[in-house]
Amino acid sequence: MGTPDFALPSLTGLLEGGEEVVSVYTQPDRPKGRGKKPAPSPVKERALSYHLPVFQPVSLKEKFVQDQLAEQKPDFLIVVAYGLILPQKVLNIPTWGAVNVHASLLPKYRGAAPIQWAIISGEKETGVTTMRLDAGMDTGDILLQEREPIRDTDTARSLHDRLAERGGRLLKETLARLRLGTLFPQSQDSLLATYAPPLKKNQGEIQWDLPAEKIDRQIRGLSPWPGAFTFWQGKRMLIHRAGLESSEIQGTPGTIHSFQGGTIQVKTGRGLLSLREVQIEGHRRISTQELLRGFTIKVGDRLGLK
């Protein structure tokens, strides 16, 4: 049971590891692209390439959906970024229970967006956890964990890709050790729990009075979606890539201070932020060097004014 790219290494690992994947559950096709035509999830595409049966229920709460699953007599449910709630009746179906791969070191960052919030919050490391699913949100017993450092240049996408691969490997080890009887679940300490709620588009707007390092983490944590943005001359400007400068220059936050090596230095609440790749509303993604050649942008211009 899975839907986005994050679940692909786990699915592929099961298949290439000789597991018998009886069927694949994924979310219904969603409108995508400019034409808004229904498109299959990455997991559905991968499953079909292996000629696996694919089920796409809107919910797992209906009795006929639960009966359909029970008829398959699964040993395990493997759940990786599926996106639907699994009722207790579904969790009771598999002989060995339900195993989940989650992109954090539980109990930290329970919820829908653990990768993004780990970067935004300034964590130095995160990881992946395999766990027994229960009826709560990421509250089940921990099976295995692996740590992964967060690099100063990591975006949500780059960290996502490493954790996805690590999750696939950890899942393989988890299943092997469960079968051998050498894995003993550990309950989570709920007092240490933190949460990673779903992201919303309006969370991307940059508040220039924050310190440069916080804005940099916001940009990286929200890349590629929903994207951090500001406004320039009334137009929305996505900030795809930026960097920190050591200068402690003071001034009105959001004001362009200087141009250095094709980058745009912007004053923040503390320090300068160097913009390197941007996208003006209605235009393609470009380097700030290209922006300076193609647009009239000046020292003293203020970002963030709608």
N, C-alpha and C positions, 0 to 999 in steps of 0.2 A: 504494500500500500504506500504509494508515493506519487508526487506530482511534478516538482520542478527539477532543474538541473542538479541540485544538491543530492537528490536521491539516485542519480544514475550510477555512480561508482558502487553503491551498495547493491543495486540490482544486477549490474554487470558482474560484480564479484561473486554473487550467489550463483549466477549462471555458469561462469567460467570455473567456479569451484566445485562444480558437479552436483549442486543442490537441485532438487526437483521443484521448480517453481510451478505450482499447480495453476495459478492464475495471478493476474495483476489488477489491482484496483487503483484508479486514478480519478481525479476530478473531471467533470464534464468539459468538453471542448469549449473554449472561451473565444469571444471576438478578439481579433488581433490585427494590427497593422492599419494602414489608412483605409482599407476597404472594409475593415471590421468583420471579416469573414471568420467563422468559427475555425479555430486551429487546435490540433491535438496538443496535449501536454508533452514535454520532453520524455516523461516516463512512458506514455502511451506509444510514442514513436519508437522508443527502444524496445518495448515489449513486442510490438508488431513485427519488428525486424527479426525477432527470435520466434515468431509465429506462436506467441502465447495468447491465451484467451484474456481479453481485457473487459473489465466491468467498470462502468462510470455512473454509479448512483449519485443522485443529488444529496441524499442523506443515508445514513446507516440505521436510522431509527425505524424504518418500515419493516414489518414482519416478513414480507416476501423477500426483501433484500437479505435479512438475517438467515432465513431458511435457505436461500440460494448459497450463501456462504457455508452454512453448516453441512450442506450436501457434499461439499468438496472435502470434508474431513481433514482440515489442515492440521499438521503437527505444530507449526508456528504461524503467527502473524508477524511479519516484519514490517514495521511502520517507520517511514523516513519522510518527513516533511509532507505528509499527506494532505493536511488542511481541513479534514473533517473530524468531528468528535466521534469517538468510538464508545458507544453505550456499553454498560456492564454486560449486557446479554451478548454483545459481540466479543468482548474480551473473554467471556467464558467458553467460547466455541473451540479454540485450538487446544490440543492436548497439552502442549508445553507452554501455553500462554502467548502473550504478545511482547515482542522485543522492539524497542524504539531506539533510533540513533538521533541524538540531539546535539546541536552545535554549541555547547557550552560545557563548563565544568559545574554540573549541577551540585548543589541547589542554586548556584548563581545563574541569573539570566534565564529563568523559566519564561516560556512564552514564544511569540511568533517571530521576533527579530533579534535573536541573541547575538548574531555576528555584528550587526550594525551598532547595537547599543554597547557592546564591549569596546569598540573603537571610539565611539562618541564619548564614553565615560572615562577614557584614558587608561584602560587596563593595559598592562604590560604582557599579559598572557591570557589565553583562553584554552579551548580544547574541545574534545568530543566526549560524549558519554553514551554508553549503551545502558539501557534501563528496562525494567519490567514496567509495562504500562498498567496504570490503574485508572480509576474514574476521574482523578484530579488532573490539573494541568501540569504536566511534567513533575509529578510528585512521587512517582513510583520508585521502587528500590533500585539502587545503582548496581550495575553489573561490572562494567569496566570503564576506565577513563584514561585518556591520553592528553597530555598538555601540548600546546602549540604557542610559541612566542608571537606576539603582535609586533610587527616591524613599524618603524617610524613612517615608512612610506606606504604601508598597507591601505588599500581601499577595501570596502566590503566585498567587492568582487574577488580581489586577489586572495583575501583571507578565506572567503567562501570556497574557492577552488581547492586550497590546501586542506581545509577541514573536511570537504566532501571526500577527497581521496583517503584521508586518515580515517574517516568514518567507515568507509567500505572495508578497509583492512581490519578495523577494530570489530566490526560486525562478524567477520569471518572467524576471528579468534574467539569471540563471545560464544558463537554457536558450537564451535569445537569443544570449548571448555565446559559448556552446559551439558553436552553429551557425555563427556568424561566424568562429570560430577565433581569437577575441581573448582567450580565457580560458586561463590556464596554471596548472594545479594546483601547489600548494606542499605539500611534505611537512611533517608535524607534527614538532615537537621533543618527543620523548617525555620528555625531562628536565624539561619544564615541565608535564607532565600532572598533573592532579588528578582526583579521582573523586567521583561523585555517586550513591552506591548507592541502591537502592529504600528507601522509607520504611516503617517499621513502626509499628503503633499505639502500642507502649509508648514510642516516642521522644517522644511528646507530653507526658509527665509533667514538670511544671515542678519544677526544683530551685531553691528560693527563696534558697539561699545564693549563687547566681550574681549577677553585677551586673545591675541593672535593664535596661541596654541589651541584654544578651545574651538575657534572658528576652523582651524585646519583639521581638527578631528571631526568636526561636523561635516566638512566637505568630503573627507575620506570615508566616513561612516555612511554617508548617504549616496555614495557612488557605487553602482550606476543609478539606483532608484531610491527615493524619488528625486534626488539631486538637490544640491545646495544652490541657492540663487539669491540674487540681489537685483537692483534696478539701476539702470544708467540711462539718463535722459528719458525717463518714463518707460523704457523698454526693459522687459525681463531679461536678465543675463544669468545663465547657468554657469557656475564655476566648476569645471571638471577637474582641474588640477591646480594646486597651489603649493606654497612652501613657506617656511618660517625664516624670518630675518632676525639677526641678533640685536638690531638697533632698538633703543628705547625712546625714540623720538616721540614727543607728545604733540597733540593737536586734535582737531575735530575728527572723531572716528568716522570712517568711510571716505575720507578725503584722499585723493591720489597724491602721494608725496613725491614720487619720482619714477623714472623709467631706468631700469638697469638690465643690460644684456638682453633686451627684448621682453623683459617681464615688467609687470605693473606693480609698484610698491604702494600698498594701501595702509593708512593709519588705522589702528584698532584701539580698543580700550587700553591695551598694553602691548607695545611692539608693532612691528610692520609685518604685513602678510604679503607675500609675493605671488601674484596671479600669473599662471603659466598657460592654462588652456581654458577657453571660455566658449560660450555659444550665445550669441545675441538672438533674441526672439525673431523667428522667421529666417534665420541663417544657419549654416552648418557649424559644426564644432571646429574651432581653429585655435592656433597658438596665439598668445598675446602679441607675438612679433607680427603675425599676419594682421591682427586687429589694429595695431598701431599704423600699419601701412594703408589699411582700407577704410578706417574710420577716423574722424576728427575727435580725438580724445586728449585732454590736456591735464597737466599738473594743476591741482586745485579743484578739478571736477569732483563732485560728491556722489558716491555710490549709495544706494538705498533709498533714494527719493523717487516716489512713484509719480 
